[in-house]
Amino acid sequence: MKAPYYAVIFTNQRTEEDHGYSEMARKMEDLARQQPGFVDFERARGEIGISVSYWKSLQDIADWKANTDRLFAQEKGKSEWYAWYKVRICFVEREYGFSK
């Protein structure tokens, strides 16, 4: 990814049952990848789940947030899939890393 860009960090604690969560998570990632301004996606699951989506602009994030399919998944998340969640939106000015 070439900075600058925005990161939407979604941290959560899942409930015990799946109730279709895994399928919906795949659908949401696929749908996000089709949205204007989408850059990339990363996730990790352990004691808590962390998903990070990267976007070109705040408007791209707002448009994704308003997507009706995403809104449906959000409501299912509140009612069935998450004990809690938190969303953080950050501006990434630069990045660096290491890879063998």
C-alpha positions, 0 to 999 in steps of 0.5 A: 500500500502506498501511504497516505490512506485510512485504516478502519480497525474493527476489534470485537469479541464474538459470541459462542455460536456461529449463526452464519457469521463465517459466511457473512464475513466472507461476503462482506470482505468480498463486497468491500473489495468491490467498493470504490476506494478500497485498498486492502484488508487484513484480519486476525482472530484470537481471544479477540478479533481484529479486522482492518480495512484500508481506504483511499478517503474518508468519503470512501469509508462513509460510502461503505458504512452506508452500504445496505448489505453492510448495514444488514450485517452490522445489525446481525452482528449486534443481535447475534455475533458480537458480545462487543465491538469497537471501530477506530478510523485512523489516518496512515501517513507512512508505513514500513515493514520487513519481509524475507 
